[in-house]
């Protein structure tokens, strides 16, 4: 992989590069990678900051919303002065200030079935940090079609979940549709404006998402494809459940897209 780390980057990333599993090779893979984060809200905030801090070379942010005062208790990438500013603009400014070595692309729009395939195809991996089922389904379908990993997080009230979808790996690796074969109505997927959410829970779930993304790109650790972590904030517990691929789901025929980032990289073990 022909990716160079300059002296400033070696200082910036020094404390993580000495982690044995990470190393310089992992850092170079991160710098060579392109990650799209869909949603710059409660989950997107920690994911974006940690990916920028970790040195993901190119980070895309897709969100059509603007910062509101009610966001600030949990969307820690934004500040009071950012109210009425596009979330992608506010988030990008915070990331560039945190790490000038990363490139950030702002997609001031909502991901829909009309634009998802074209935008997703520009990236090596996608993080689903959205807050509604329809967008999640569109993003998941685009990732499955493109053959790229999707790291998906969700949180409401005091609970949260994280999993990774890589259906192109075959048996034992379900897609989003395998978990939710039918559209869920609003009565089953209420928003945080209706039922609330605790800010620290989003930090926990977003942090796990960011770690899973780093592992997928750098190539170490056990991935979450075929598994889901369920975090219970009230009881301080984490439960792991196995996920099954549905035999009647079209994802069974999916294939992995060739990626320059992972072409010379061993697979993530356990995922």
Buried (B, 14 or more C-beta within 10 A) or exposed (E): EEBEBEEEBEEBBEEBBEEEEBBEBBBBBBBBBBBBBBBBBBBBBBBBBBBBBBBBBBBBBBBBBBBEEEBBEBBBBBBEEBBEBBBBBBBBBBBBEBBEBBEBBBBBEBBEEEBBBEBBBEBBBBBBBBBBBBBBBBBBBBBBBBBBBBBBBBBBBBBBBBBBBBBBBBEBBBBBBBBBEEEEEEEEBEEBEEEEBBBEBBBBBBBBBBBBBBBBBBBBBEBBBBBBBBBEBEEEEEEEEEBEBBEEBEBBEBEBBEBEBBEEBEEBEEB
